[in-house]
Structure formats: structure tokens, C-alpha cells
Amino acid sequence: MRNLAIIAAVSENRVIGRDNKLPWYLSSDLKRFKQMTIGHTVVMGRKSHESILERLGHPLAGRHSIIITRQRAYEAPACEIRSDIDSVFREAAANHVRQYFVIGGEAIFDRALPAANIMHLTLVHTTCRGDAFFPNYDKSKWDTEKKCFVPKDERNEYDSTFMTLLRRSS
Ligand SMILES: NC(=O)c1ccc[n+]([C@@H]2O[C@H](COP(=O)([O-])OP(=O)(O)OC[C@H]3O[C@@H](n4cnc5c(N)ncnc54)[C@H](OP(=O)(O)O)[C@@H]3O)[C@@H](O)[C@H]2O)c1
């Protein structure tokens, strides 16, 4: 069972964020993100959580949110708070019912990469300025299972490609 997934939108120069926001508007990517994660557990860093709160005014609806922070007194209503990120990965590995999606940001993707067995990436066809980056992963360890090109239009600022990558069995 592929129960620990990474899901991310990444520019050609590996940018994922700027000023604690997404650096683009891609309606098709937001729809795909919702379709894939709805009903499941989403795992994110404290800053990504705050970025979602700023954009939506509430945590992601219809998903169980786990927020990773080192702050002992951090409060996030309707979410689960965890300081030990590895405990989340262990839990995901032991859970054969629930699907866990790691949704960002930089440090969280970095820590999740060795544990994840599937990645749903949206490659955003632009190079842009940013201050949060997706890790430079070893492509020889991943097989591309699916690829779908999405052209830019009035609701999608850039061309993009949806990709699903599976960890190669060694
Ligand atoms: N393009 C995408 O797919 C995508 C997805 C998600 C986010 N983003 C973007 O990424 C940016 C936010 O990402 P970010 O990298 O700046 O921050 P982040 O990873 O969301 O959050 C960083 C925070 O997470 C906590 N943390 C990180 N590693 C930890 C660990 N090992 N143990 C315990 N706590 C840990 C710390 O919180 P404390 O400081 O509270 O201890 C740290 O300050 C935003 O621009 C957002 O829009 C993009």
C-alpha cells in the first residue's frame, strides 16, 4: 500500500513558495490537490499551515491536518499538532487504511523524501524567484507512472505537467 505520498507544485528552478505564499495561481493544480487529498491526512509545516489559514481562513476542509512545529504551546484549532516528524512517518507506515499526504514546505519535504513511496508533482513551467524550494531528489530512484500536460489559460497562469512518480524498488 502506498500510504506516504508527497504532493507539491514545483517550478523548473525548484521554487515552491515566496513570502509564505504560492508564487502562482493554477486552478487546475488546486483542483487536483483537493481531489487527491480529500478524506485523507495532510502533514505540513507550521508556516504552510499559516499560509493556508491566510488564504482560506480555516484549515483544509474534509482532511485531517497534522501540523509540525517545535513550539510546545502552538495552537491550531481542528488540527493535530506534532513536534516529532518521524513519529508521523512511522504512523503512516503502520497504517494500512489511511493515506498520508505530505504537503510542504521545504524542510518537511526534505524530511519526508526518504520515507515517501509516491510523489504527485505538478511541474510548473516557469522559473521564478522564491524563498522555499523542493529538494533536489535523485531522479534515478523514481519511475514516472503518469504524466499529463495542462496548458495555461485564464485560470492557470503557466503551463504545467501533472506527474506521478513511484519509488523504484531496489
Ligand atoms: N508549491 C507547493 O506545493 C507548496 C506546498 C506547501 C507550501 N508551499 C509554500 O512553502 C512556503 C512555506 O514553507 P516553508 O518551507 O517556509 O515552511 P514550512 O515547512 O511550511 O514550515 C516550517 C516550520 O515547520 C516546523 N518544522 C520544520 N521542520 C521541523 C522538524 N523537523 N521538526 C519540528 N518542526 C519542524 C518549524 O515550525 P516552528 O518554527 O513553529 O517550530 C518550521 O519553522 C510557503 O511559501 C508556502 O506557500 C508550497
PDBQT file of the ligand as one rigid body, heavy atoms in Angstrom, charges set to zero:
ROOT
HETATM    1  N1  LIG A 201       4.229  24.653  -4.013  1.00  0.00    +0.000 N 
HETATM    2  C1  LIG A 201       3.810  23.805  -3.084  1.00  0.00    +0.000 C 
HETATM    3  O1  LIG A 201       3.428  22.674  -3.356  1.00  0.00    +0.000 OA
HETATM    4  C2  LIG A 201       3.807  24.237  -1.650  1.00  0.00    +0.000 A 
HETATM    5  C3  LIG A 201       3.317  23.403  -0.639  1.00  0.00    +0.000 A 
HETATM    6  C4  LIG A 201       3.351  23.847   0.676  1.00  0.00    +0.000 A 
HETATM    7  C5  LIG A 201       3.880  25.083   0.979  1.00  0.00    +0.000 A 
HETATM    8  N2  LIG A 201       4.336  25.871  -0.025  1.00  0.00    +0.000 N 
HETATM    9  C6  LIG A 201       4.946  27.155   0.253  1.00  0.00    +0.000 C 
HETATM   10  O2  LIG A 201       6.087  26.918   1.059  1.00  0.00    +0.000 OA
HETATM   11  C7  LIG A 201       6.269  28.023   1.937  1.00  0.00    +0.000 C 
HETATM   12  C8  LIG A 201       6.239  27.520   3.363  1.00  0.00    +0.000 C 
HETATM   13  O3  LIG A 201       7.229  26.538   3.502  1.00  0.00    +0.000 OA
HETATM   14  P1  LIG A 201       8.495  26.728   4.445  1.00  0.00    +0.000 P 
HETATM   15  O4  LIG A 201       9.496  25.743   3.988  1.00  0.00    +0.000 OA
HETATM   16  O5  LIG A 201       8.859  28.169   4.505  1.00  0.00    +0.000 OA
HETATM   17  O6  LIG A 201       7.896  26.355   5.868  1.00  0.00    +0.000 OA
HETATM   18  P2  LIG A 201       7.150  25.016   6.405  1.00  0.00    +0.000 P 
HETATM   19  O7  LIG A 201       7.977  23.816   6.092  1.00  0.00    +0.000 OA
HETATM   20  O8  LIG A 201       5.745  25.006   5.986  1.00  0.00    +0.000 OA
HETATM   21  O9  LIG A 201       7.187  25.309   7.956  1.00  0.00    +0.000 OA
HETATM   22  C9  LIG A 201       8.415  25.437   8.597  1.00  0.00    +0.000 C 
HETATM   23  C10 LIG A 201       8.182  25.214  10.068  1.00  0.00    +0.000 C 
HETATM   24  O10 LIG A 201       7.833  23.854  10.314  1.00  0.00    +0.000 OA
HETATM   25  C11 LIG A 201       8.373  23.434  11.550  1.00  0.00    +0.000 C 
HETATM   26  N3  LIG A 201       9.350  22.368  11.297  1.00  0.00    +0.000 N 
HETATM   27  C12 LIG A 201      10.092  22.176  10.190  1.00  0.00    +0.000 A 
HETATM   28  N4  LIG A 201      10.844  21.074  10.325  1.00  0.00    +0.000 NA
HETATM   29  C13 LIG A 201      10.570  20.561  11.545  1.00  0.00    +0.000 A 
HETATM   30  C14 LIG A 201      11.028  19.422  12.262  1.00  0.00    +0.000 A 
HETATM   31  N5  LIG A 201      11.943  18.566  11.746  1.00  0.00    +0.000 N 
HETATM   32  N6  LIG A 201      10.537  19.184  13.487  1.00  0.00    +0.000 NA
HETATM   33  C15 LIG A 201       9.603  20.020  14.036  1.00  0.00    +0.000 A 
HETATM   34  N7  LIG A 201       9.137  21.130  13.408  1.00  0.00    +0.000 NA
HETATM   35  C16 LIG A 201       9.616  21.389  12.166  1.00  0.00    +0.000 A 
HETATM   36  C17 LIG A 201       9.018  24.675  12.162  1.00  0.00    +0.000 C 
HETATM   37  O11 LIG A 201       7.962  25.321  12.863  1.00  0.00    +0.000 OA
HETATM   38  P3  LIG A 201       8.226  26.253  14.161  1.00  0.00    +0.000 P 
HETATM   39  O12 LIG A 201       9.036  27.405  13.662  1.00  0.00    +0.000 OA
HETATM   40  O13 LIG A 201       6.856  26.636  14.601  1.00  0.00    +0.000 OA
HETATM   41  O14 LIG A 201       8.954  25.370  15.149  1.00  0.00    +0.000 OA
HETATM   42  C18 LIG A 201       9.408  25.471  10.937  1.00  0.00    +0.000 C 
HETATM   43  O15 LIG A 201       9.589  26.838  11.172  1.00  0.00    +0.000 OA
HETATM   44  C19 LIG A 201       5.141  28.987   1.636  1.00  0.00    +0.000 C 
HETATM   45  O16 LIG A 201       5.607  29.924   0.677  1.00  0.00    +0.000 OA
HETATM   46  C20 LIG A 201       4.087  28.095   1.037  1.00  0.00    +0.000 C 
HETATM   47  O17 LIG A 201       3.192  28.820   0.210  1.00  0.00    +0.000 OA
HETATM   48  C21 LIG A 201       4.316  25.475  -1.311  1.00  0.00    +0.000 A 
ENDROOT
TORSDOF 0
